[in-house]
Amino acid sequence: MDEIRIILLRIIKIMQVLIILGSSASFIYLGVLAIYHKKLDEAKKFLPWILLGLIILITSYTIPVIILSFLEVKEVPKFP
């Protein structure tokens, strides 16, 4: 059972890294689009989706801790 937990935590960690890289690349792309190509309206259209991705990223860090605290788990597992 402990091996499954470790594998799931590694998968979550990889997904979080991918979300960080994707949102950073999207912000850079939108900045280039808005500044160099003068397409500010098109950049504004994609901004809410990037912010939604960042909100999902933040909740992916906090929700497991909140659930474990409600279950009264003494030690919150760390990412391997």
N, CA, C and O atoms as CSV, one atom per row, in Angstrom:
chain,resi,resn,atom,element,x,y,z
A,1,MET,N,N,0.828,-1.195,0.000
A,1,MET,CA,C,0.000,0.000,0.000
A,1,MET,C,C,0.867,1.251,0.000
A,1,MET,O,O,0.508,2.270,-0.591
A,2,ASP,N,N,2.003,1.163,0.664
A,2,ASP,CA,C,2.890,2.311,0.736
A,2,ASP,C,C,3.495,2.627,-0.629
A,2,ASP,O,O,3.742,3.791,-0.945
A,3,GLU,N,N,3.732,1.600,-1.434
A,3,GLU,CA,C,4.283,1.803,-2.777
A,3,GLU,C,C,3.296,2.536,-3.673
A,3,GLU,O,O,3.695,3.377,-4.478
A,4,ILE,N,N,2.017,2.225,-3.540
A,4,ILE,CA,C,0.985,2.898,-4.330
A,4,ILE,C,C,0.930,4.375,-3.970
A,4,ILE,O,O,0.788,5.229,-4.845
A,5,ARG,N,N,1.042,4.672,-2.682
A,5,ARG,CA,C,1.015,6.064,-2.228
A,5,ARG,C,C,2.193,6.828,-2.811
A,5,ARG,O,O,2.036,7.963,-3.260
A,6,ILE,N,N,3.361,6.220,-2.808
A,6,ILE,CA,C,4.556,6.876,-3.343
A,6,ILE,C,C,4.413,7.123,-4.845
A,6,ILE,O,O,4.778,8.191,-5.338
A,7,ILE,N,N,3.885,6.143,-5.568
A,7,ILE,CA,C,3.689,6.304,-7.011
A,7,ILE,C,C,2.693,7.419,-7.300
A,7,ILE,O,O,2.922,8.230,-8.197
A,8,LEU,N,N,1.586,7.475,-6.551
A,8,LEU,CA,C,0.597,8.530,-6.752
A,8,LEU,C,C,1.172,9.905,-6.431
A,8,LEU,O,O,0.889,10.872,-7.137
A,9,LEU,N,N,1.972,10.002,-5.380
A,9,LEU,CA,C,2.578,11.289,-5.041
A,9,LEU,C,C,3.562,11.736,-6.127
A,9,LEU,O,O,3.661,12.929,-6.415
A,10,ARG,N,N,4.280,10.801,-6.723
A,10,ARG,CA,C,5.200,11.153,-7.814
A,10,ARG,C,C,4.441,11.616,-9.051
A,10,ARG,O,O,4.862,12.554,-9.727
A,11,ILE,N,N,3.327,10.963,-9.346
A,11,ILE,CA,C,2.512,11.378,-10.491
A,11,ILE,C,C,1.964,12.783,-10.267
A,11,ILE,O,O,1.972,13.603,-11.185
A,12,ILE,N,N,1.487,13.070,-9.057
A,12,ILE,CA,C,0.973,14.401,-8.741
A,12,ILE,C,C,2.081,15.435,-8.860
A,12,ILE,O,O,1.851,16.534,-9.365
A,13,LYS,N,N,3.272,15.098,-8.404
A,13,LYS,CA,C,4.393,16.034,-8.490
A,13,LYS,C,C,4.741,16.334,-9.943
A,13,LYS,O,O,4.998,17.488,-10.288
A,14,ILE,N,N,4.754,15.326,-10.792
A,14,ILE,CA,C,5.052,15.532,-12.211
A,14,ILE,C,C,3.977,16.403,-12.859
A,14,ILE,O,O,4.290,17.288,-13.655
A,15,MET,N,N,2.718,16.155,-12.522
A,15,MET,CA,C,1.635,16.962,-13.077
A,15,MET,C,C,1.745,18.418,-12.641
A,15,MET,O,O,1.481,19.324,-13.432
A,16,GLN,N,N,2.132,18.647,-11.394
A,16,GLN,CA,C,2.278,20.016,-10.916
A,16,GLN,C,C,3.409,20.740,-11.638
A,16,GLN,O,O,3.286,21.923,-11.958
A,17,VAL,N,N,4.499,20.042,-11.894
A,17,VAL,CA,C,5.614,20.647,-12.628
A,17,VAL,C,C,5.183,20.984,-14.050
A,17,VAL,O,O,5.528,22.046,-14.567
A,18,LEU,N,N,4.437,20.094,-14.683
A,18,LEU,CA,C,3.958,20.355,-16.038
A,18,LEU,C,C,3.005,21.550,-16.081
A,18,LEU,O,O,3.047,22.340,-17.024
A,19,ILE,N,N,2.154,21.686,-15.075
A,19,ILE,CA,C,1.237,22.829,-15.025
A,19,ILE,C,C,2.017,24.125,-14.841
A,19,ILE,O,O,1.691,25.133,-15.469
A,20,ILE,N,N,3.039,24.116,-13.992
A,20,ILE,CA,C,3.857,25.311,-13.800
A,20,ILE,C,C,4.552,25.700,-15.095
A,20,ILE,O,O,4.544,26.870,-15.478
A,21,LEU,N,N,5.155,24.726,-15.773
A,21,LEU,CA,C,5.841,25.018,-17.033
A,21,LEU,C,C,4.863,25.501,-18.101
A,21,LEU,O,O,5.165,26.438,-18.840
A,22,GLY,N,N,3.717,24.879,-18.184
A,22,GLY,CA,C,2.726,25.277,-19.179
A,22,GLY,C,C,2.176,26.667,-18.948
A,22,GLY,O,O,2.014,27.439,-19.893
A,23,SER,N,N,1.886,26.994,-17.690
A,23,SER,CA,C,1.355,28.330,-17.414
A,23,SER,C,C,2.422,29.398,-17.608
A,23,SER,O,O,2.115,30.500,-18.061
A,24,SER,N,N,3.663,29.089,-17.272
A,24,SER,CA,C,4.741,30.063,-17.511
A,24,SER,C,C,4.930,30.305,-19.002
A,24,SER,O,O,5.076,31.448,-19.433
A,25,ALA,N,N,4.929,29.240,-19.784
A,25,ALA,CA,C,5.074,29.392,-21.231
A,25,ALA,C,C,3.885,30.148,-21.820
A,25,ALA,O,O,4.052,30.932,-22.754
A,26,SER,N,N,2.697,29.920,-21.287
A,26,SER,CA,C,1.514,30.624,-21.787
A,26,SER,C,C,1.575,32.113,-21.478
A,26,SER,O,O,1.218,32.935,-22.322
A,27,PHE,N,N,2.029,32.472,-20.269
A,27,PHE,CA,C,2.181,33.889,-19.932
A,27,PHE,C,C,3.201,34.560,-20.848
A,27,PHE,O,O,2.986,35.686,-21.296
A,28,ILE,N,N,4.297,33.881,-21.124
A,28,ILE,CA,C,5.314,34.451,-22.015
A,28,ILE,C,C,4.747,34.608,-23.421
A,28,ILE,O,O,4.950,35.641,-24.058
A,29,TYR,N,N,4.043,33.597,-23.907
A,29,TYR,CA,C,3.452,33.672,-25.245
A,29,TYR,C,C,2.445,34.814,-25.332
A,29,TYR,O,O,2.445,35.563,-26.309
A,30,LEU,N,N,1.592,34.956,-24.327
A,30,LEU,CA,C,0.605,36.033,-24.354
A,30,LEU,C,C,1.271,37.400,-24.280
A,30,LEU,O,O,0.797,38.354,-24.897
A,31,GLY,N,N,2.362,37.505,-23.533
A,31,GLY,CA,C,3.093,38.771,-23.484
A,31,GLY,C,C,3.688,39.126,-24.836
A,31,GLY,O,O,3.613,40.277,-25.266
A,32,VAL,N,N,4.275,38.152,-25.506
A,32,VAL,CA,C,4.833,38.388,-26.846
A,32,VAL,C,C,3.714,38.727,-27.824
A,32,VAL,O,O,3.869,39.614,-28.663
A,33,LEU,N,N,2.598,38.029,-27.719
A,33,LEU,CA,C,1.468,38.282,-28.600
A,33,LEU,C,C,0.930,39.695,-28.410
A,33,LEU,O,O,0.615,40.382,-29.382
A,34,ALA,N,N,0.827,40.122,-27.168
A,34,ALA,CA,C,0.264,41.439,-26.882
A,34,ALA,C,C,1.221,42.568,-27.242
A,34,ALA,O,O,0.787,43.607,-27.738
A,35,ILE,N,N,2.506,42.381,-27.002
A,35,ILE,CA,C,3.463,43.470,-27.208
A,35,ILE,C,C,3.912,43.572,-28.662
A,35,ILE,O,O,3.850,44.650,-29.254
A,36,TYR,N,N,4.357,42.477,-29.233
A,36,TYR,CA,C,4.966,42.538,-30.555
A,36,TYR,C,C,3.969,42.467,-31.703
A,36,TYR,O,O,4.184,43.078,-32.750
A,37,HIS,N,N,2.894,41.736,-31.520
A,37,HIS,CA,C,1.936,41.571,-32.610
A,37,HIS,C,C,0.702,42.449,-32.444
A,37,HIS,O,O,-0.189,42.426,-33.293
A,38,LYS,N,N,0.639,43.217,-31.369
A,38,LYS,CA,C,-0.474,44.145,-31.101
A,38,LYS,C,C,-1.836,43.448,-31.130
A,38,LYS,O,O,-2.814,44.018,-31.615
A,39,LYS,N,N,-1.901,42.228,-30.617
A,39,LYS,CA,C,-3.156,41.482,-30.552
A,39,LYS,C,C,-3.596,41.362,-29.093
A,39,LYS,O,O,-3.695,40.261,-28.552
A,40,LEU,N,N,-3.853,42.483,-28.480
A,40,LEU,CA,C,-4.205,42.504,-27.064
A,40,LEU,C,C,-5.550,41.829,-26.802
A,40,LEU,O,O,-5.720,41.157,-25.784
A,41,ASP,N,N,-6.507,42.004,-27.716
A,41,ASP,CA,C,-7.821,41.376,-27.518
A,41,ASP,C,C,-7.727,39.853,-27.546
A,41,ASP,O,O,-8.421,39.174,-26.790
A,42,GLU,N,N,-6.881,39.322,-28.407
A,42,GLU,CA,C,-6.704,37.868,-28.461
A,42,GLU,C,C,-6.000,37.354,-27.205
A,42,GLU,O,O,-6.310,36.269,-26.715
A,43,ALA,N,N,-5.056,38.134,-26.689
A,43,ALA,CA,C,-4.356,37.739,-25.465
A,43,ALA,C,C,-5.294,37.764,-24.271
A,43,ALA,O,O,-5.204,36.907,-23.391
A,44,LYS,N,N,-6.196,38.740,-24.232
A,44,LYS,CA,C,-7.158,38.821,-23.122
A,44,LYS,C,C,-8.117,37.637,-23.126
A,44,LYS,O,O,-8.637,37.255,-22.078
A,45,LYS,N,N,-8.350,37.060,-24.283
A,45,LYS,CA,C,-9.279,35.937,-24.394
A,45,LYS,C,C,-8.727,34.682,-23.709
A,45,LYS,O,O,-9.497,33.883,-23.179
A,46,PHE,N,N,-7.404,34.503,-23.714
A,46,PHE,CA,C,-6.793,33.303,-23.145
A,46,PHE,C,C,-6.402,33.463,-21.674
A,46,PHE,O,O,-6.157,32.463,-21.000
A,47,LEU,N,N,-6.340,34.659,-21.176
A,47,LEU,CA,C,-5.886,34.916,-19.813
A,47,LEU,C,C,-6.724,34.214,-18.739
A,47,LEU,O,O,-6.139,33.656,-17.811
A,48,PRO,N,N,-8.060,34.210,-18.812
A,48,PRO,CA,C,-8.826,33.497,-17.765
A,48,PRO,C,C,-8.510,32.002,-17.681
A,48,PRO,O,O,-8.543,31.425,-16.594
A,49,TRP,N,N,-8.206,31.372,-18.813
A,49,TRP,CA,C,-7.897,29.938,-18.798
A,49,TRP,C,C,-6.564,29.677,-18.116
A,49,TRP,O,O,-6.403,28.676,-17.418
A,50,ILE,N,N,-5.618,30.570,-18.316
A,50,ILE,CA,C,-4.321,30.415,-17.652
A,50,ILE,C,C,-4.478,30.622,-16.151
A,50,ILE,O,O,-3.892,29.887,-15.356
A,51,LEU,N,N,-5.257,31.610,-15.766
A,51,LEU,CA,C,-5.491,31.843,-14.340
A,51,LEU,C,C,-6.234,30.670,-13.708
A,51,LEU,O,O,-5.965,30.318,-12.560
A,52,LEU,N,N,-7.159,30.063,-14.436
A,52,LEU,CA,C,-7.852,28.878,-13.931
A,52,LEU,C,C,-6.871,27.733,-13.703
A,52,LEU,O,O,-6.978,27.010,-12.713
A,53,GLY,N,N,-5.921,27.568,-14.609
A,53,GLY,CA,C,-4.899,26.540,-14.432
A,53,GLY,C,C,-4.047,26.785,-13.205
A,53,GLY,O,O,-3.694,25.844,-12.494
A,54,LEU,N,N,-3.712,28.041,-12.951
A,54,LEU,CA,C,-2.934,28.364,-11.750
A,54,LEU,C,C,-3.733,28.127,-10.479
A,54,LEU,O,O,-3.173,27.705,-9.467
A,55,ILE,N,N,-5.029,28.393,-10.515
A,55,ILE,CA,C,-5.879,28.124,-9.354
A,55,ILE,C,C,-5.951,26.620,-9.091
A,55,ILE,O,O,-5.910,26.189,-7.939
A,56,ILE,N,N,-6.056,25.827,-10.147
A,56,ILE,CA,C,-6.050,24.371,-9.991
A,56,ILE,C,C,-4.721,23.904,-9.409
A,56,ILE,O,O,-4.685,22.991,-8.584
A,57,LEU,N,N,-3.638,24.527,-9.838
A,57,LEU,CA,C,-2.321,24.177,-9.303
A,57,LEU,C,C,-2.248,24.450,-7.808
A,57,LEU,O,O,-1.769,23.607,-7.050
A,58,ILE,N,N,-2.709,25.599,-7.383
A,58,ILE,CA,C,-2.657,25.953,-5.957
A,58,ILE,C,C,-3.538,25.004,-5.140
A,58,ILE,O,O,-3.150,24.573,-4.054
A,59,THR,N,N,-4.721,24.682,-5.663
A,59,THR,CA,C,-5.587,23.761,-4.915
A,59,THR,C,C,-5.027,22.347,-4.883
A,59,THR,O,O,-5.301,21.597,-3.946
A,60,SER,N,N,-4.245,21.972,-5.896
A,60,SER,CA,C,-3.661,20.629,-5.866
A,60,SER,C,C,-2.619,20.502,-4.757
A,60,SER,O,O,-2.326,19.391,-4.315
A,61,TYR,N,N,-2.061,21.611,-4.304
A,61,TYR,CA,C,-1.150,21.577,-3.166
A,61,TYR,C,C,-1.908,21.602,-1.840
A,61,TYR,O,O,-1.469,20.980,-0.872
A,62,THR,N,N,-3.039,22.308,-1.777
A,62,THR,CA,C,-3.703,22.524,-0.491
A,62,THR,C,C,-4.774,21.486,-0.159
A,62,THR,O,O,-4.951,21.154,1.013
A,63,ILE,N,N,-5.482,20.973,-1.143
A,63,ILE,CA,C,-6.592,20.059,-0.855
A,63,ILE,C,C,-6.142,18.786,-0.140
A,63,ILE,O,O,-6.798,18.387,0.821
A,64,PRO,N,N,-5.049,18.122,-0.560
A,64,PRO,CA,C,-4.644,16.918,0.202
A,64,PRO,C,C,-4.318,17.210,1.667
A,64,PRO,O,O,-4.616,16.397,2.542
A,65,VAL,N,N,-3.716,18.353,1.934
A,65,VAL,CA,C,-3.394,18.709,3.317
A,65,VAL,C,C,-4.666,18.945,4.115
A,65,VAL,O,O,-4.758,18.522,5.267
A,66,ILE,N,N,-5.644,19.610,3.525
A,66,ILE,CA,C,-6.907,19.867,4.214
A,66,ILE,C,C,-7.643,18.558,4.498
A,66,ILE,O,O,-8.167,18.367,5.595
A,67,ILE,N,N,-7.683,17.666,3.524
A,67,ILE,CA,C,-8.375,16.380,3.710
A,67,ILE,C,C,-7.699,15.565,4.801
A,67,ILE,O,O,-8.375,14.980,5.647
A,68,LEU,N,N,-6.372,15.521,4.787
A,68,LEU,CA,C,-5.669,14.755,5.819
A,68,LEU,C,C,-5.837,15.370,7.203
A,68,LEU,O,O,-5.855,14.649,8.201
A,69,SER,N,N,-5.959,16.686,7.274
A,69,SER,CA,C,-6.172,17.305,8.585
A,69,SER,C,C,-7.571,16.988,9.118
A,69,SER,O,O,-7.751,16.821,10.324
A,70,PHE,N,N,-8.566,16.904,8.223
A,70,PHE,CA,C,-9.904,16.514,8.672
A,70,PHE,C,C,-9.949,15.057,9.104
A,70,PHE,O,O,-10.724,14.695,9.988
A,71,LEU,N,N,-9.127,14.223,8.490
A,71,LEU,CA,C,-9.065,12.819,8.862
A,71,LEU,C,C,-8.172,12.589,10.070
A,71,LEU,O,O,-7.997,11.456,10.517
A,72,GLU,N,N,-7.607,13.670,10.594
A,72,GLU,CA,C,-6.755,13.651,11.781
A,72,GLU,C,C,-5.528,12.778,11.597
A,72,GLU,O,O,-5.135,12.045,12.504
A,73,VAL,N,N,-4.930,12.857,10.433
A,73,VAL,CA,C,-3.676,12.176,10.175
A,73,VAL,C,C,-2.565,13.029,10.783
A,73,VAL,O,O,-2.461,14.223,10.504
A,74,LYS,N,N,-1.747,12.408,11.605
A,74,LYS,CA,C,-0.714,13.159,12.338
A,74,LYS,C,C,0.385,13.684,11.417
A,74,LYS,O,O,0.875,14.798,11.605
A,75,GLU,N,N,0.768,12.891,10.432
A,75,GLU,CA,C,1.881,13.261,9.566
A,75,GLU,C,C,1.411,13.374,8.122
A,75,GLU,O,O,0.898,12.412,7.550
A,76,VAL,N,N,1.587,14.542,7.544
A,76,VAL,CA,C,1.229,14.751,6.134
A,76,VAL,C,C,2.385,14.220,5.286
A,76,VAL,O,O,3.531,14.619,5.491
A,77,PRO,N,N,2.098,13.322,4.332
A,77,PRO,CA,C,3.205,12.753,3.536
A,77,PRO,C,C,3.863,13.799,2.662
A,77,PRO,O,O,3.194,14.667,2.100
A,78,LYS,N,N,5.156,13.713,2.553
A,78,LYS,CA,C,5.942,14.620,1.710
A,78,LYS,C,C,6.078,14.000,0.327
A,78,LYS,O,O,6.009,12.782,0.165
A,79,PHE,N,N,6.271,14.859,-0.663
A,79,PHE,CA,C,6.509,14.363,-2.009
A,79,PHE,C,C,7.886,13.750,-2.091
A,79,PHE,O,O,8.851,14.336,-1.600
A,80,PRO,N,N,8.002,12.583,-2.703
A,80,PRO,CA,C,9.317,11.945,-2.800
A,80,PRO,C,C,10.219,12.653,-3.795
A,80,PRO,O,O,11.362,12.241,-3.994
